[in-house]
Amino acid sequence: MRTQRKYCSLWSSVVRSWRSLAGQFLLFQLVVVAVVLTTVAAVSVTQSTKEFRDVRGQRMIAVAENVASTPLVRDRYADPFAAQLLAPDVDRAVNLSGASLAEIIDPAGTVRASSDPLRIGATAQLGDSNVTAGRAWFGDVDIDGMHSLVGHVPLLSTNGDVLAIIAVSEDYPSVWELLSGAGERLILYLGLGAALGMIGSWLLSRRIKRQTRGLEIAEIASLADHREALLHSIQEGVVAVNNEGEITVLNDSAQDLLGLAPDAVGRHVDDVAIDSAVREFLLSGEDVRDVVIATPTRVLALNRRAATSKGQQIGTVTTMRDSTELASMQSQLSSHKSVTDTLRAQTHEFANQLHTISGLAQLGEFEAVTEFVGTLTRRRAAISDAVTQSISDPAVASLLIAKTSLAAESGVALYLAPESHLSALEPAMATDVITVLGNLIDNAVDVSEGSAAAQVSVAISDDDDLVITVEDSGTGVPEAMRESIFSRGVTSKTDVPGGRGIGLALVRLVSAQHGGDAAVSDTTTGGAVFTVRLPRIGAVDV
């Protein structure tokens, strides 16, 4: 019983080894080697058979002609005792030629004399021979169940009649005899080829097993299926690019975020239709984290890391997530912060004014108090009137009033161009206009603070499209940055740690979502002019 279990265990181990990837590959290679060897052997046998038929067929005819030319055969072929009289001649033909059988056959097909006495009187099989027409012939004929090569020569009378048929035949050699006849070297080469093929197959199977980390076919297929499922189910976009700049992996989320089709895999990054900033990012090789890039339709946060194999870099893997909503929330928080800062500035200003009023009252200067309060009221009304006379939308007007006070605290004068005009907007459009205007003003105030003129000019027009223009007194935007400043989360201010960037990215995003555009140019005095065009949305009644 123990021996039986040991045998079963050994057999199971052998079966498992042949089921492995390396075992299957070895088996496949052995089959290929066997097929090649069989083909070579078959070709060799075919060639040897053809050579045997051509050479020995002519030899059989020659021997038969020699027998036919013997005077005794010509004289005694029809003798009743021909079998005994001619036996030495047919035996000599067999002995001299190495043939298997020599016979003299009458025209009716009866064997009259034969090297095999048992065939005397039997009916000979002539096959496809045309010897009865008086022509010599050689070919294949089955004699007593043996496939033989036969040569037929007619014994002719003086007037050309066939008197008898001389048949000399030789059995076809076996396959092994044919292979042996092809030479011992062929057997040696076949054996050597088989041995080398098996050794090479075994070595190759071992290498494949090492390269596949010992994983079998089912395990590799399962890993590939899990990889595809994971890549295409995660919410973050994943893009892998090899060292040649070709896209090797692109999951569903990345296709959606970048607007690409699945056939982008295998193509060079330069050959697919994606935003230029994203293309430049994908082709860069450094490891970076949380880079914000605004495309015309989305704000993307990207991370890139180098992919290595055996210590060699094979490309990069970039992950990306849609931060559009996050950026919008950041913009809203910035707007709330702006209002908070404005209230804080106004609180500080009102506190100073209350202290002044309190002091005047304590001194009994009531007329001065009245004059001071009137001045403050007129100044505050002038600011509100200057805005509300041109801007009918209350949300936009409130933003401009708040930004005017906030800019003043930073030492920057904010002006609304007298020719500005804006009707009341739909709530959704008003929110987008506030996002664009608030970010442009904040950016302009930042770069204008500390400059000689220290002023920001805002112009709004809705005659055709809604056009917003914000001009600052800063140092301008270098021409090389005029495209990337809207895309990459950068800023033209060198003294702002980390840059602002996201605000301008939102400006371009909002304008693109409405089918408009955003651009920047220089003023004649060296500052920058940001111009945003939005398709006009019908005004509402107020």
KENUZA-632386 format. One record per residue (C-alpha): residue in three letters; x, y, z. Coordinates in steps of 0.5 Angstrom, whole numbers, plus 500, padded with zeros to 3 digits. Layout:
N
ALAXYZ
...
This chain:
542
MET500500500
ARG506505502
THR509503495
GLN503505491
ARG502511495
LYS509513493
TYR508511486
CYS501515486
SER505521489
LEU510521484
TRP505520478
SER502526481
SER508530481
VAL510529474
VAL503531472
ARG503537475
SER510539472
TRP507537465
ARG501542466
SER506548468
LEU508553463
ALA515551463
GLY513543462
GLN507545457
PHE513549453
LEU518543453
LEU512539451
PHE510543445
GLN518544443
LEU519536443
VAL513536439
VAL516541434
VAL522537434
ALA519530433
VAL515533427
VAL521536424
LEU525530425
THR519526422
THR518531416
VAL526530415
ALA525522415
ALA519523411
VAL523527405
SER529522406
VAL525516405
THR521519399
GLN527521396
SER530514397
THR524511394
LYS524515388
GLU532514387
PHE531506388
ARG525506383
ASP529510378
VAL536506379
ARG533499380
GLY527500375
GLN532501370
ARG537495373
MET531490373
ILE529492365
ALA537491364
VAL537484367
ALA530482364
GLU533484357
ASN539480358
VAL535474360
ALA531475354
SER537475349
THR539468352
PRO539463346
LEU536458350
VAL531462353
ARG529464346
ASP529457344
ARG525453349
TYR521458352
ALA515454350
ASP517448352
PRO513443356
PHE519443361
ALA521450360
ALA521450368
GLN526445369
LEU530447363
LEU530455364
ALA531455372
PRO538456371
ASP537462367
VAL532465372
ASP536463378
ARG542466375
ALA538473373
VAL536473381
ASN543472383
LEU547477379
SER542483380
GLY540482387
ALA533481385
SER527478389
LEU524474383
ALA525473376
GLU520469371
ILE518468364
ILE511469363
ASP507467357
PRO502472353
ALA496469357
GLY499471363
THR501464366
VAL508463369
ARG512458365
ALA519459369
SER520462376
SER526463381
ASP520461386
PRO518454384
LEU511455387
ARG509460382
ILE510456376
GLY503455373
ALA500461377
THR497467374
ALA502473374
GLN500480375
LEU502485370
GLY499492373
ASP499498369
SER505494364
ASN504495357
VAL509490355
THR504486351
ALA504492346
GLY512490345
ARG515495349
ALA519494355
TRP516497362
PHE518498369
GLY513500375
ASP510498381
VAL506491382
ASP503487388
ILE506480387
ASP503475392
GLY501481397
MET508484397
HIS509491393
SER515490388
LEU518494383
VAL518490376
GLY521490370
HIS518487364
VAL521486357
PRO518482351
LEU521476348
LEU519478340
SER518474334
THR521476328
ASN515479325
GLY514483332
ASP509479336
VAL510478343
LEU512471344
ALA513471352
ILE515476358
ILE521476362
ALA519479369
VAL524481374
SER522484380
GLU525486387
ASP521488393
TYR521495396
PRO526496402
SER523498409
VAL523505411
TRP529503416
GLU532500410
LEU531506406
LEU534511412
SER540506413
GLY541507405
ALA541514406
GLY547513410
GLU549513417
ARG550520417
LEU543522416
ILE541517422
LEU547521426
TYR544528424
LEU537526426
GLY539523433
LEU544529434
GLY538534432
ALA533530437
ALA538531443
LEU540538441
GLY532540440
MET530537447
ILE536540451
GLY535547448
SER527546449
TRP529544457
LEU533550457
LEU528555454
SER523552459
ARG527553465
ARG528561462
ILE521562461
LYS519559468
ARG525564471
GLN522570467
THR515569469
ARG517568476
GLY514561477
LEU507563475
GLU503559471
ILE499560465
ALA492561469
GLU496565474
ILE498570469
ALA492570466
SER488572472
LEU493577474
ALA492580467
ASP485580468
HIS485583475
ARG490588473
GLU485591467
ALA479590472
LEU483595477
LEU486600472
HIS479601469
SER475601475
ILE479606479
GLN476613479
GLU483616478
GLY486617471
VAL492613470
VAL497614464
ALA503610463
VAL508613458
ASN514609456
ASN521612454
GLU520613447
GLY514617449
GLU508612447
ILE502611451
THR502604454
VAL496604459
LEU490609459
ASN484607464
ASP477609463
SER478615468
ALA484618464
GLN480617457
ASP474621460
LEU479626463
LEU483627457
GLY478626452
LEU481620449
ALA479614445
PRO482607447
ASP486607441
ALA490612444
VAL494606447
GLY500605443
ARG501612440
HIS506617441
VAL503623446
ASP505628440
ASP500624436
VAL494625440
ALA489631441
ILE490633448
ASP492640452
SER499642450
ALA500643458
VAL498636459
ARG502633453
GLU508637456
PHE507634463
LEU507627460
LEU513627457
SER517630463
GLY521625467
GLU521628473
ASP517625479
VAL512631481
ARG506631486
ASP500635486
VAL501639479
VAL495643478
ILE493644470
ALA487647467
THR485644461
PRO479648457
THR474644460
ARG477641467
VAL482643473
LEU486637473
ALA491635479
LEU497630477
ASN502626480
ARG508623476
ARG513618478
ALA518614474
ALA517606473
THR523602473
SER524595472
LYS530591474
GLY533598476
GLN532601469
GLN527606468
ILE522604463
GLY517610463
THR513614467
VAL506613470
THR502619471
THR495619476
MET490625475
ARG484627479
ASP478632477
SER479638481
THR474642478
GLU469642483
LEU475643488
ALA477649485
SER470652484
MET470651492
GLN476654493
SER474660489
GLN468661493
LEU472660499
SER476666496
SER470670495
HIS468669502
LYS475671505
SER475677500
VAL468679504
THR471677511
ASP477682509
THR473687507
LEU468687513
ARG475687517
ALA478693513
GLN471697514
THR471695521
HIS477698522
GLU475704518
PHE469705522
ALA472704529
ASN477710527
GLN471714525
LEU467713531
HIS473715535
THR473721531
ILE466722532
SER467721540
GLY472726540
LEU469731537
ALA462730541
GLN466730548
LEU469737545
GLY462740544
GLU464740536
PHE457738534
GLU457742528
ALA464739526
VAL461732528
THR455733523
GLU460735517
PHE464729519
VAL458724518
GLY456728512
THR462727509
LEU463720510
THR456719508
ARG457722501
ARG464719500
ARG460712501
ALA454714497
ALA459716491
ILE463709491
SER456706491
ASP453710486
ALA459710481
VAL458702481
THR451701481
GLN449707476
SER453702471
ILE452695474
SER445693475
ASP447686477
PRO447687485
ALA451681486
VAL457684481
ALA456691484
SER457688491
LEU463685489
LEU466691486
ILE464695492
ALA467690497
LYS473690492
THR474697492
SER475698500
LEU479692500
ALA484694495
ALA484701498
GLU487698505
SER492695500
GLY494702498
VAL491700491
ALA486705487
LEU480701484
TYR477704478
LEU471702474
ALA471705467
PRO465710466
GLU463707460
SER462700463
HIS455697463
LEU452690465
SER445688466
ALA442684471
LEU444677470
GLU441670471
PRO444667478
ALA448662475
MET451667470
ALA452672476
THR456666480
ASP461665474
VAL462673473
ILE463674480
THR468668480
VAL472671474
LEU472678476
GLY474676483
ASN480672481
LEU482677476
ILE481683481
ASP485679486
ASN491678482
ALA491685479
VAL491688486
ASP497683488
VAL501685482
SER499693483
GLU501693490
GLY507697491
SER508700484
ALA508707482
ALA501708480
ALA498703484
GLN492702481
VAL487697478
SER482699472
VAL476695471
ALA471695465
ILE465691464
SER461691457
ASP455687455
ASP453690448
ASP455684444
ASP458679448
LEU460680456
VAL467682456
ILE471683462
THR477687462
VAL482688468
GLU488692467
ASP493693473
SER500697474
GLY504691475
THR510689471
GLY506685466
VAL506678464
PRO512675460
GLU510673453
ALA513666454
MET508665460
ARG502668457
GLU499661455
SER501657461
ILE499662466
PHE492660465
SER494653465
ARG499650470
GLY497654477
VAL503659476
THR503666477
SER507672474
LYS509674481
THR516672483
ASP515674491
VAL509670492
PRO511663495
GLY508657491
GLY504662486
ARG497663486
GLY495660479
ILE489657481
GLY485663480
LEU487664473
ALA486657471
LEU479658474
VAL478664469
ARG480660463
LEU476654465
VAL469658466
SER470662460
ALA471656456
GLN465652459
HIS461658456
GLY464658449
GLY468664451
ASP476665452
ALA481669456
ALA487672454
VAL493677457
SER497682454
ASP501688456
THR499696457
THR503701454
THR505703461
GLY508696462
GLY502693466
ALA498687464
VAL491687461
PHE486681462
THR481680457
VAL475675458
ARG470674453
LEU463670455
PRO457669450
ARG452674452
ILE446671456
GLY440674456
ALA439680462
VAL433679467
ASP428684469
VAL429687476
